[in-house]
Amino acid sequence: MFPFPQGLALSAALYHFCCPLCRDMETFQAEMRRLGIKIPSRDAAWEDEESFLDLSQRHSTCDTNVCLCPQGREHSENMG
């Protein structure tokens, strides 16, 4: 188990590690380094390539108990 600042640094990494109160990055990272906190030079742990795949996929069927669409459960609009 890592102390809070080190755990946050490992998760947020260089491009997202900032003060949780004021969002300052430059001064906060400099102070954390001075205190011995290691900040990995990579993108955040939550920014992996597969994190947002679900956002590009559309839900294609109606999940209600009684579907009211005249075209049925499998019907979907191109937009909207």
Backbone as XML, in Angstrom:
<?xml version="1.0"?>
<chain id="A" units="angstrom">
  <residue number="1" name="MET">
    <atom name="N" x="0.840" y="-1.173" z="0.000"/>
    <atom name="CA" x="0.000" y="0.000" z="0.000"/>
    <atom name="C" x="0.890" y="1.243" z="0.000"/>
  </residue>
  <residue number="2" name="PHE">
    <atom name="N" x="0.580" y="2.174" z="-0.874"/>
    <atom name="CA" x="1.358" y="3.400" z="-0.986"/>
    <atom name="C" x="0.698" y="4.514" z="-0.182"/>
  </residue>
  <residue number="3" name="PRO">
    <atom name="N" x="1.522" y="5.431" z="0.368"/>
    <atom name="CA" x="0.917" y="6.608" z="0.988"/>
    <atom name="C" x="0.150" y="7.406" z="-0.070"/>
  </residue>
  <residue number="4" name="PHE">
    <atom name="N" x="-0.815" y="8.195" z="0.356"/>
    <atom name="CA" x="-1.704" y="8.892" z="-0.569"/>
    <atom name="C" x="-0.995" y="9.610" z="-1.717"/>
  </residue>
  <residue number="5" name="PRO">
    <atom name="N" x="-0.011" y="10.503" z="-1.464"/>
    <atom name="CA" x="0.591" y="11.217" z="-2.603"/>
    <atom name="C" x="1.269" y="10.282" z="-3.604"/>
  </residue>
  <residue number="6" name="GLN">
    <atom name="N" x="1.939" y="9.236" z="-3.124"/>
    <atom name="CA" x="2.618" y="8.332" z="-4.050"/>
    <atom name="C" x="1.607" y="7.527" z="-4.862"/>
  </residue>
  <residue number="7" name="GLY">
    <atom name="N" x="0.551" y="7.064" z="-4.229"/>
    <atom name="CA" x="-0.490" y="6.332" z="-4.951"/>
    <atom name="C" x="-1.153" y="7.193" z="-6.011"/>
  </residue>
  <residue number="8" name="LEU">
    <atom name="N" x="-1.431" y="8.444" z="-5.664"/>
    <atom name="CA" x="-2.019" y="9.373" z="-6.621"/>
    <atom name="C" x="-1.061" y="9.630" z="-7.776"/>
  </residue>
  <residue number="9" name="ALA">
    <atom name="N" x="0.231" y="9.783" z="-7.473"/>
    <atom name="CA" x="1.232" y="10.016" z="-8.516"/>
    <atom name="C" x="1.327" y="8.824" z="-9.461"/>
  </residue>
  <residue number="10" name="LEU">
    <atom name="N" x="1.285" y="7.619" z="-8.924"/>
    <atom name="CA" x="1.367" y="6.429" z="-9.770"/>
    <atom name="C" x="0.141" y="6.290" z="-10.662"/>
  </residue>
  <residue number="11" name="SER">
    <atom name="N" x="-1.004" y="6.675" z="-10.155"/>
    <atom name="CA" x="-2.231" y="6.581" z="-10.938"/>
    <atom name="C" x="-2.344" y="7.716" z="-11.958"/>
  </residue>
  <residue number="12" name="ALA">
    <atom name="N" x="-2.123" y="8.943" z="-11.519"/>
    <atom name="CA" x="-2.302" y="10.106" z="-12.388"/>
    <atom name="C" x="-1.118" y="10.331" z="-13.318"/>
  </residue>
  <residue number="13" name="ALA">
    <atom name="N" x="0.062" y="9.962" z="-12.891"/>
    <atom name="CA" x="1.302" y="10.111" z="-13.659"/>
    <atom name="C" x="1.573" y="11.572" z="-14.025"/>
  </residue>
  <residue number="14" name="LEU">
    <atom name="N" x="2.512" y="11.788" z="-14.897"/>
    <atom name="CA" x="3.046" y="13.115" z="-15.179"/>
    <atom name="C" x="2.009" y="14.100" z="-15.715"/>
  </residue>
  <residue number="15" name="TYR">
    <atom name="N" x="1.117" y="13.660" z="-16.577"/>
    <atom name="CA" x="0.227" y="14.587" z="-17.276"/>
    <atom name="C" x="-1.056" y="14.927" z="-16.520"/>
  </residue>
  <residue number="16" name="HIS">
    <atom name="N" x="-1.327" y="14.253" z="-15.407"/>
    <atom name="CA" x="-2.553" y="14.524" z="-14.659"/>
    <atom name="C" x="-2.323" y="14.701" z="-13.157"/>
  </residue>
  <residue number="17" name="PHE">
    <atom name="N" x="-1.093" y="14.573" z="-12.683"/>
    <atom name="CA" x="-0.789" y="14.685" z="-11.255"/>
    <atom name="C" x="-0.734" y="16.156" z="-10.861"/>
  </residue>
  <residue number="18" name="CYS">
    <atom name="N" x="-1.749" y="16.611" z="-10.134"/>
    <atom name="CA" x="-1.817" y="18.009" z="-9.726"/>
    <atom name="C" x="-2.408" y="18.099" z="-8.323"/>
  </residue>
  <residue number="19" name="CYS">
    <atom name="N" x="-2.364" y="19.291" z="-7.763"/>
    <atom name="CA" x="-2.914" y="19.517" z="-6.430"/>
    <atom name="C" x="-4.416" y="19.233" z="-6.450"/>
  </residue>
  <residue number="20" name="PRO">
    <atom name="N" x="-4.895" y="18.378" z="-5.551"/>
    <atom name="CA" x="-6.328" y="18.073" z="-5.544"/>
    <atom name="C" x="-7.201" y="19.251" z="-5.097"/>
  </residue>
  <residue number="21" name="LEU">
    <atom name="N" x="-6.603" y="20.279" z="-4.498"/>
    <atom name="CA" x="-7.389" y="21.433" z="-4.043"/>
    <atom name="C" x="-7.449" y="22.552" z="-5.074"/>
  </residue>
  <residue number="22" name="CYS">
    <atom name="N" x="-6.280" y="22.951" z="-5.606"/>
    <atom name="CA" x="-6.253" y="24.107" z="-6.512"/>
    <atom name="C" x="-5.954" y="23.737" z="-7.962"/>
  </residue>
  <residue number="23" name="ARG">
    <atom name="N" x="-5.654" y="22.479" z="-8.227"/>
    <atom name="CA" x="-5.367" y="21.960" z="-9.575"/>
    <atom name="C" x="-4.039" y="22.467" z="-10.150"/>
  </residue>
  <residue number="24" name="ASP">
    <atom name="N" x="-3.194" y="23.129" z="-9.322"/>
    <atom name="CA" x="-1.878" y="23.563" z="-9.791"/>
    <atom name="C" x="-1.022" y="22.336" z="-10.070"/>
  </residue>
  <residue number="25" name="MET">
    <atom name="N" x="-0.354" y="22.325" z="-11.199"/>
    <atom name="CA" x="0.452" y="21.172" z="-11.566"/>
    <atom name="C" x="1.947" y="21.436" z="-11.360"/>
  </residue>
  <residue number="26" name="GLU">
    <atom name="N" x="2.441" y="22.541" z="-11.868"/>
    <atom name="CA" x="3.885" y="22.798" z="-11.861"/>
    <atom name="C" x="4.465" y="22.880" z="-10.445"/>
  </residue>
  <residue number="27" name="THR">
    <atom name="N" x="3.914" y="23.741" z="-9.615"/>
    <atom name="CA" x="4.411" y="23.907" z="-8.248"/>
    <atom name="C" x="4.197" y="22.639" z="-7.433"/>
  </residue>
  <residue number="28" name="PHE">
    <atom name="N" x="3.028" y="22.024" z="-7.595"/>
    <atom name="CA" x="2.692" y="20.812" z="-6.851"/>
    <atom name="C" x="3.653" y="19.677" z="-7.187"/>
  </residue>
  <residue number="29" name="GLN">
    <atom name="N" x="3.912" y="19.448" z="-8.474"/>
    <atom name="CA" x="4.829" y="18.372" z="-8.858"/>
    <atom name="C" x="6.242" y="18.644" z="-8.359"/>
  </residue>
  <residue number="30" name="ALA">
    <atom name="N" x="6.683" y="19.890" z="-8.428"/>
    <atom name="CA" x="8.023" y="20.231" z="-7.935"/>
    <atom name="C" x="8.137" y="19.924" z="-6.441"/>
  </residue>
  <residue number="31" name="GLU">
    <atom name="N" x="7.120" y="20.280" z="-5.671"/>
    <atom name="CA" x="7.137" y="20.025" z="-4.228"/>
    <atom name="C" x="7.071" y="18.527" z="-3.934"/>
  </residue>
  <residue number="32" name="MET">
    <atom name="N" x="6.272" y="17.795" z="-4.677"/>
    <atom name="CA" x="6.174" y="16.349" z="-4.471"/>
    <atom name="C" x="7.509" y="15.667" z="-4.782"/>
  </residue>
  <residue number="33" name="ARG">
    <atom name="N" x="8.173" y="16.099" z="-5.850"/>
    <atom name="CA" x="9.503" y="15.541" z="-6.170"/>
    <atom name="C" x="10.493" y="15.848" z="-5.044"/>
  </residue>
  <residue number="34" name="ARG">
    <atom name="N" x="10.435" y="17.077" z="-4.518"/>
    <atom name="CA" x="11.326" y="17.469" z="-3.423"/>
    <atom name="C" x="11.103" y="16.580" z="-2.200"/>
  </residue>
  <residue number="35" name="LEU">
    <atom name="N" x="9.862" y="16.153" z="-1.992"/>
    <atom name="CA" x="9.532" y="15.283" z="-0.864"/>
    <atom name="C" x="9.813" y="13.810" z="-1.147"/>
  </residue>
  <residue number="36" name="GLY">
    <atom name="N" x="10.294" y="13.506" z="-2.349"/>
    <atom name="CA" x="10.657" y="12.132" z="-2.678"/>
    <atom name="C" x="9.570" y="11.319" z="-3.358"/>
  </residue>
  <residue number="37" name="ILE">
    <atom name="N" x="8.494" y="11.960" z="-3.780"/>
    <atom name="CA" x="7.420" y="11.258" z="-4.482"/>
    <atom name="C" x="7.847" y="11.035" z="-5.929"/>
  </residue>
  <residue number="38" name="LYS">
    <atom name="N" x="7.792" y="9.799" z="-6.365"/>
    <atom name="CA" x="8.149" y="9.457" z="-7.748"/>
    <atom name="C" x="6.932" y="9.666" z="-8.643"/>
  </residue>
  <residue number="39" name="ILE">
    <atom name="N" x="7.123" y="10.408" z="-9.742"/>
    <atom name="CA" x="6.041" y="10.678" z="-10.691"/>
    <atom name="C" x="6.415" y="10.030" z="-12.021"/>
  </residue>
  <residue number="40" name="PRO">
    <atom name="N" x="5.725" y="8.967" z="-12.418"/>
    <atom name="CA" x="6.079" y="8.297" z="-13.668"/>
    <atom name="C" x="5.844" y="9.192" z="-14.884"/>
  </residue>
  <residue number="41" name="SER">
    <atom name="N" x="6.742" y="9.094" z="-15.849"/>
    <atom name="CA" x="6.642" y="9.887" z="-17.074"/>
    <atom name="C" x="5.831" y="9.113" z="-18.115"/>
  </residue>
  <residue number="42" name="ARG">
    <atom name="N" x="4.530" y="9.089" z="-17.913"/>
    <atom name="CA" x="3.606" y="8.400" z="-18.823"/>
    <atom name="C" x="2.235" y="9.021" z="-18.641"/>
  </residue>
  <residue number="43" name="ASP">
    <atom name="N" x="1.275" y="8.560" z="-19.415"/>
    <atom name="CA" x="-0.085" y="9.053" z="-19.259"/>
    <atom name="C" x="-0.740" y="8.368" z="-18.063"/>
  </residue>
  <residue number="44" name="ALA">
    <atom name="N" x="-1.857" y="8.863" z="-17.630"/>
    <atom name="CA" x="-2.555" y="8.336" z="-16.453"/>
    <atom name="C" x="-2.994" y="6.894" z="-16.655"/>
  </residue>
  <residue number="45" name="ALA">
    <atom name="N" x="-3.132" y="6.179" z="-15.554"/>
    <atom name="CA" x="-3.537" y="4.773" z="-15.597"/>
    <atom name="C" x="-4.908" y="4.611" z="-16.237"/>
  </residue>
  <residue number="46" name="TRP">
    <atom name="N" x="-5.784" y="5.595" z="-16.083"/>
    <atom name="CA" x="-7.136" y="5.489" z="-16.636"/>
    <atom name="C" x="-7.193" y="5.871" z="-18.114"/>
  </residue>
  <residue number="47" name="GLU">
    <atom name="N" x="-6.090" y="6.281" z="-18.714"/>
    <atom name="CA" x="-6.060" y="6.701" z="-20.110"/>
    <atom name="C" x="-5.598" y="5.598" z="-21.059"/>
  </residue>
  <residue number="48" name="ASP">
    <atom name="N" x="-5.747" y="4.334" z="-20.683"/>
    <atom name="CA" x="-5.330" y="3.276" z="-21.601"/>
    <atom name="C" x="-6.279" y="3.219" z="-22.796"/>
  </residue>
  <residue number="49" name="GLU">
    <atom name="N" x="-5.843" y="2.572" z="-23.867"/>
    <atom name="CA" x="-6.572" y="2.575" z="-25.133"/>
    <atom name="C" x="-7.964" y="1.964" z="-25.031"/>
  </residue>
  <residue number="50" name="GLU">
    <atom name="N" x="-8.167" y="1.028" z="-24.127"/>
    <atom name="CA" x="-9.448" y="0.342" z="-24.049"/>
    <atom name="C" x="-10.440" y="1.005" z="-23.094"/>
  </residue>
  <residue number="51" name="SER">
    <atom name="N" x="-10.042" y="2.065" z="-22.428"/>
    <atom name="CA" x="-10.905" y="2.692" z="-21.426"/>
    <atom name="C" x="-12.203" y="3.252" z="-21.995"/>
  </residue>
  <residue number="52" name="PHE">
    <atom name="N" x="-12.161" y="3.745" z="-23.209"/>
    <atom name="CA" x="-13.315" y="4.449" z="-23.753"/>
    <atom name="C" x="-13.960" y="3.735" z="-24.932"/>
  </residue>
  <residue number="53" name="LEU">
    <atom name="N" x="-13.672" y="2.450" z="-25.128"/>
    <atom name="CA" x="-14.260" y="1.710" z="-26.240"/>
    <atom name="C" x="-15.783" y="1.679" z="-26.166"/>
  </residue>
  <residue number="54" name="ASP">
    <atom name="N" x="-16.332" y="1.565" z="-24.980"/>
    <atom name="CA" x="-17.787" y="1.500" z="-24.830"/>
    <atom name="C" x="-18.480" y="2.768" z="-25.322"/>
  </residue>
  <residue number="55" name="LEU">
    <atom name="N" x="-17.796" y="3.902" z="-25.274"/>
    <atom name="CA" x="-18.413" y="5.149" z="-25.700"/>
    <atom name="C" x="-18.643" y="5.202" z="-27.204"/>
  </residue>
  <residue number="56" name="SER">
    <atom name="N" x="-17.886" y="4.444" z="-27.974"/>
    <atom name="CA" x="-18.042" y="4.465" z="-29.429"/>
    <atom name="C" x="-19.051" y="3.439" z="-29.928"/>
  </residue>
  <residue number="57" name="GLN">
    <atom name="N" x="-19.572" y="2.606" z="-29.039"/>
    <atom name="CA" x="-20.543" y="1.594" z="-29.433"/>
    <atom name="C" x="-21.942" y="2.027" z="-29.012"/>
  </residue>
  <residue number="58" name="ARG">
    <atom name="N" x="-22.889" y="1.834" z="-29.921"/>
    <atom name="CA" x="-24.276" y="2.200" z="-29.627"/>
    <atom name="C" x="-25.044" y="1.004" z="-29.102"/>
  </residue>
  <residue number="59" name="HIS">
    <atom name="N" x="-25.945" y="1.258" z="-28.192"/>
    <atom name="CA" x="-26.850" y="0.226" z="-27.695"/>
    <atom name="C" x="-27.886" y="-0.013" z="-28.788"/>
  </residue>
  <residue number="60" name="SER">
    <atom name="N" x="-28.100" y="-1.259" z="-29.198"/>
    <atom name="CA" x="-28.912" y="-1.503" z="-30.391"/>
    <atom name="C" x="-30.262" y="-2.161" z="-30.141"/>
  </residue>
  <residue number="61" name="THR">
    <atom name="N" x="-30.588" y="-2.487" z="-28.917"/>
    <atom name="CA" x="-31.892" y="-3.103" z="-28.671"/>
    <atom name="C" x="-32.602" y="-2.410" z="-27.515"/>
  </residue>
  <residue number="62" name="CYS">
    <atom name="N" x="-33.918" y="-2.499" z="-27.537"/>
    <atom name="CA" x="-34.750" y="-1.922" z="-26.486"/>
    <atom name="C" x="-34.773" y="-2.885" z="-25.298"/>
  </residue>
  <residue number="63" name="ASP">
    <atom name="N" x="-34.527" y="-2.376" z="-24.096"/>
    <atom name="CA" x="-34.463" y="-3.231" z="-22.910"/>
    <atom name="C" x="-35.698" y="-3.136" z="-22.014"/>
  </residue>
  <residue number="64" name="THR">
    <atom name="N" x="-36.686" y="-2.359" z="-22.407"/>
    <atom name="CA" x="-37.867" y="-2.234" z="-21.554"/>
    <atom name="C" x="-38.696" y="-3.514" z="-21.586"/>
  </residue>
  <residue number="65" name="ASN">
    <atom name="N" x="-39.528" y="-3.699" z="-20.575"/>
    <atom name="CA" x="-40.399" y="-4.879" z="-20.543"/>
    <atom name="C" x="-41.360" y="-4.884" z="-21.724"/>
  </residue>
  <residue number="66" name="VAL">
    <atom name="N" x="-41.930" y="-3.720" z="-22.028"/>
    <atom name="CA" x="-42.850" y="-3.596" z="-23.162"/>
    <atom name="C" x="-42.296" y="-2.527" z="-24.089"/>
  </residue>
  <residue number="67" name="CYS">
    <atom name="N" x="-41.782" y="-2.931" z="-25.245"/>
    <atom name="CA" x="-41.218" y="-1.987" z="-26.207"/>
    <atom name="C" x="-42.365" y="-1.321" z="-26.972"/>
  </residue>
  <residue number="68" name="LEU">
    <atom name="N" x="-42.360" y="0.007" z="-27.014"/>
    <atom name="CA" x="-43.428" y="0.754" z="-27.673"/>
    <atom name="C" x="-43.068" y="1.188" z="-29.088"/>
  </residue>
  <residue number="69" name="CYS">
    <atom name="N" x="-41.906" y="0.835" z="-29.574"/>
    <atom name="CA" x="-41.482" y="1.229" z="-30.916"/>
    <atom name="C" x="-42.269" y="0.422" z="-31.961"/>
  </residue>
  <residue number="70" name="PRO">
    <atom name="N" x="-42.909" y="1.092" z="-32.922"/>
    <atom name="CA" x="-43.678" y="0.374" z="-33.949"/>
    <atom name="C" x="-42.815" y="-0.579" z="-34.787"/>
  </residue>
  <residue number="71" name="GLN">
    <atom name="N" x="-41.515" y="-0.283" z="-34.929"/>
    <atom name="CA" x="-40.626" y="-1.136" z="-35.716"/>
    <atom name="C" x="-40.022" y="-2.272" z="-34.893"/>
  </residue>
  <residue number="72" name="GLY">
    <atom name="N" x="-40.254" y="-2.314" z="-33.602"/>
    <atom name="CA" x="-39.779" y="-3.403" z="-32.756"/>
    <atom name="C" x="-38.485" y="-3.114" z="-32.017"/>
  </residue>
  <residue number="73" name="ARG">
    <atom name="N" x="-38.082" y="-4.064" z="-31.186"/>
    <atom name="CA" x="-36.903" y="-3.923" z="-30.319"/>
    <atom name="C" x="-35.593" y="-3.703" z="-31.063"/>
  </residue>
  <residue number="74" name="GLU">
    <atom name="N" x="-35.443" y="-4.297" z="-32.217"/>
    <atom name="CA" x="-34.168" y="-4.239" z="-32.936"/>
    <atom name="C" x="-34.008" y="-2.968" z="-33.767"/>
  </residue>
  <residue number="75" name="HIS">
    <atom name="N" x="-35.044" y="-2.165" z="-33.889"/>
    <atom name="CA" x="-34.976" y="-0.948" z="-34.701"/>
    <atom name="C" x="-34.119" y="0.104" z="-33.996"/>
  </residue>
  <residue number="76" name="SER">
    <atom name="N" x="-33.260" y="0.768" z="-34.760"/>
    <atom name="CA" x="-32.487" y="1.881" z="-34.206"/>
    <atom name="C" x="-32.299" y="2.941" z="-35.278"/>
  </residue>
  <residue number="77" name="GLU">
    <atom name="N" x="-32.281" y="4.191" z="-34.854"/>
    <atom name="CA" x="-32.069" y="5.317" z="-35.758"/>
    <atom name="C" x="-30.583" y="5.414" z="-36.100"/>
  </residue>
  <residue number="78" name="ASN">
    <atom name="N" x="-30.264" y="6.008" z="-37.253"/>
    <atom name="CA" x="-28.863" y="6.230" z="-37.611"/>
    <atom name="C" x="-28.238" y="7.287" z="-36.710"/>
  </residue>
  <residue number="79" name="MET">
    <atom name="N" x="-29.001" y="8.302" z="-36.358"/>
    <atom name="CA" x="-28.514" y="9.383" z="-35.503"/>
    <atom name="C" x="-29.476" y="9.550" z="-34.334"/>
  </residue>
  <residue number="80" name="GLY">
    <atom name="N" x="-28.954" y="9.992" z="-33.192"/>
    <atom name="CA" x="-29.830" y="10.309" z="-32.072"/>
    <atom name="C" x="-29.979" y="9.251" z="-31.042"/>
  </residue>
</chain>
